[in-house]
Amino acid sequence: MMGSKGELTKQLILEKAYELFAVKGFTQVTMKDICDKTGLSRGGLYRHYENTDHIFEEIIKGFSEGGIDNINEKMSRGIKADIILEEIFSVLEEEMLNKKDSLSLAIYEYAVTRKSDLFEKINDMGRKKWKRLLKYGMERGEFIKTNPEPIIDLLLYSYQGVRMWSNVTDISRSQISEMLQKIKEMLR
């Protein structure tokens, strides 16, 4: 079992690698780049991760799993679905506007250069997360009773689409806010 120093080192690696992937994409980041950015020796880095694929996959999985844990925790405390949705949309809006921290290019490069089911798994986790939240809101009478699947598709693919397109064209806060508002209207 890795001690707390090892966990802190892994967290440093993930944070610094994220910054590199956001700037350079996936294919241009090397283990040497990550060593330089973290100040770790090659041995120190390889003690934790075997390659950039492994690091990138852990970054992506961490986002997905963290979001699910956060939503589950809030639902278990009985927080209103509408409040949870507002919090999520606030985060999504900021992410969609923040081109600098976007992993969209890296995600695209990884998806087309690697044979992996990572994104199918992530998409499935996202679908399950949204389905739990929407059903939770429907059961509590906060959202209208409807088939959640089309709304989930709209949420997942509009978010990723905006993240990708925001790298090549300007998308305003009002455009994003209006899009999220339309999704909220579909639920109420």
Disulfide bonds with the S-S distance in Angstrom:
none
